[in-house]
Amino acid sequence: MTNEYILNTALCQSAVDLGCAPGDLLADENKIVISRTDKRARKYLELPFVCNLVSYGNNIVASVSPEAACAAESYISKYGGFRCFETPAVYELNDKLAAYGAKVCFMAEYFLPDVTRIGRLECAYEMRLLEHDELSELYRPEWSNALCEKRAELDILGVGAYDGEKLIGLAGCSADCERMWQIGIDVLPEYRRRGIASALISAIAAETMERGIVPFYCAAWSNIRSVRSALKSGFRPAWTELTAKSFEFVDSMNNE
């Protein structure tokens, strides 16, 4: 598996998710496409989008509803580049989306493995590979980033770190689409800052790649601990994504 193959796999998947061509994501010009449903999209995405912006660094592809197309086009034309994903420009996007019952909800950075840097890191604790059937007893709050009970059927693989028989850290892989699995990680608070997270991430990434699947990792920009773990494990930033959701969805998240 090469870095070129990994990037091309991600570009093809993003193209499916957005409803564009892979080459659109590397073009010099911004691109507006109308969002549509696709069975090949990442399983957790709710399509069609009202507004979803993606950038691999060159341009922005906006996948939008027909109603929001003009608003999105004027926004990315005015600001362009990384500014579209940051305040204060995002406030203007929020104002534009209000007419369609939506507001900015998710803003995240996505990471892909760098084959020149990724490898199994050492861990002071025993690590065990966990297959799908062995994860069924682990749907508890402390492992809510590594596993997702709402989509338990997609949690295909796990790697646990153990202090004796006590599970102290868990990395999980969700089979979110055919050729890419997403990594999630949790470490018990009292065991953090010991390199456990990066060791688990590197281990499950290696297991995933040995199966011919590209692992990917997502983190909020402000989650410095998560970003550091990704970088230490041999992952590098690949693309950024901004997603608008309905008023009701955003309010439900804020009221959890």
N, C-alpha and C positions, 0 to 999 in steps of 0.2 A: 504494500500500500504506500503510495507516494503522496506528497503534499499536493501535487497537481490533481491527483485522483480525488483526494479528500475535498479540496475546494470545488472541483467540478460537481461532485455529488451534492454538496451543499447548495450550489447555484441551481442545479436542476430541481432540488426539492423546494427551494424558495420560489422558483418559477412556477411550480405546481401550486404552491400555497397562494401565490399572488395572482395567478392567471396571466403571466407574461412569458416571454422567452428567456432562457438563461442569459443570453447575450445582452438583454435589456439591463441587467444588473451591473454590467461592466461598461456601459455606454458613457459617453461624455455628457449627453443630454438627459434631463429628467424625463420620466415616463409616467403617464396616467393610464391605468387599465381599470376596466370594470370588474369588480370582484364577482366570483361565481363559486358554486359548490364544486368539489372535486373529491372523489373517493380516495384519491392518492395523497391528499393533504395530511399534514400532521393531525393526529386524532383529536387533540385538545383544542384545535382551532374551531371557532364558531363562524362558519361561512354562510352567506357572503359577508364581508366586512362593510361597515359604514366608512371607515377610513383606517388604513394600515400603511405606514411608511417604513420602507426598508432601504438601508444603504450599506453597500460593501466598500464604501470609501470613495467611489468615483462620482456617483450620482444618487438620485433618489427615485425609487419606483413607488408610486402611490396606488394601492389597490383600494378602490372606493365603490360606494353605491352610485348608481346613475345620478341620484339627486345631489350627492356631495361632490361630484366630479369638478364642477367649476370652482367651488370653494377651495378644494385641495390644490387644484392647478394654480390658482392665484397665490396661494400660500407658499408653495414650494418655489414658484417663480420669483416671488418677492425676496425670500430669505436664502434659499438654496443651501446645499451642504449641511454641515453639522449644526448650524444655527436652528434648523427646522426641528431638531430634537432636544432643544434646550430652551429654558426661559431666557429672556422674556417673550421670545417669539411664540412659544407654546400657548401663552395666554390668548394671543390672537386666534390661534387655531381653535382653542376652546370656544371662543366667542362665535366663530364661524360654524362649528359643529352643533351648537345649541339649537339651531334651526331644525336639525334633524334628530333631536332628542338624544344626543351623544356628547361625550366629553372624553378628553385624553385619560386613559386609564393605566396602561402598561408602558413603561419605557425601560428597555433592557439591552444588554450587550451579550452577544453570543460568541462562544469560543470553539475553535477546532484544534485537534491535536497537531503538533508539529513533529513529524517523524524524526527530525534531527535532534529533538530534545526529550521526547517522551520515552519513558522506560519505567519499570517497576521500582519504586522507591522503597527503601528499607523502613520497617516499622518496628518499634520496640515491643509491640504486642502481636500475638498470633492473629493471622488473617485467614478467614475461611471463605471459600466460594459457596454461594447459596443459589440453588436453582429455583425456578418459579414456585414449585410446590413447597419449598422450605420457607417462603416469605409470608405465608398465610397467617402466622401467629404474630407478625411484627407490625401490624397496622395499629400503631399507638402514637400518641401525640409527639413523643420524642423522635420519631422517625418519619415525620410528616413531609420533610423535604426529600428524603431518599425514596419514599414510596407514596403512592396516591391511591387511597382506598376507593375513590370514585371510579378509577380506571385500573383496578387491581389486575384485570386480565392482561394488561399491557406491561406490568412489572415482570420482566422476563428474566432478570439476573440480579444478583446482589453479591457484595463482598462485605463481610463483617469483621470488625476488629474486636478481640476478646481479651479481657483481663481475667484469666482463669476461665470460668464459664459465664462471666458477665459480658453481655454485648455492650460495648462502649462507643462504637462508631459503626455507621452503616452507609455504604454507597449503593445506590440502586440504579438500574438501567430500565427505562421505559421504552418499549418498542413503538415509538410515536409514528413512525412511517417505515416503509419497506426497507430502505437502505440506511437509515440513521436512527440511532437510539440516544435518548437524552439521559444524562447523568444527573442524579441528585445526591446530596450528601448531608449527613447529620453526625455530630459528635457530641456526646454528653458534656455539659458545661465544665465539669470538674476535670475532664481529660483534654481540653482544648490547649492549643499552643504547644503541642508535642509532636507535630508533623503527622498526626494520624489522618487528618482529612486528605492531605496531598498524597499520602501513601495509598489510601483507599481509592481515590480518584484515579491515580496512575494504574492501579491494579485492575480496576474494572474497565478502564479504557483499553488496556492491553488485552483483556479477555474478549472485549467487544471486537477489536480489530482482528484478533485471531479468528473470529467467526465471519470475517469479511464484511463487517458492518462498521460504518463511520460513527463514532461517538461525538456528541456535542454537549456543550455546557452553557448554561444561561445564568446570568447574575445581574441584579440591579446595579447601576453604576455606583450607588452609595454603599453597597455591601462590600466594603474593603476586604474584610476577612475572606469572603467567598472568592473575590477576584484574586487575592494573593494565593489562595489554594489552587485555583485554576492555573495560574502562571507557574507556580512551583511544580505542578504536575506535568508541565510540558505543553499546556494549551496556550493558544495565542488568540487575540481578538480577531474576529472574522467579519461580523456584520452587526448592525444595530437595528433595532425595531421599535416603532411606536405604534400602539394600538388604541383606537377609540372604542369605547363600549357605551351601552345605554346608560341614561341617568340612573335607572333602577339598579343596574349591575354595580355601578360605582358606589352608589349609596349603600348597597348591601355589603360591599367589602369594607367600607368605612365604619359600618355599624356592627361588624362581627365582634 
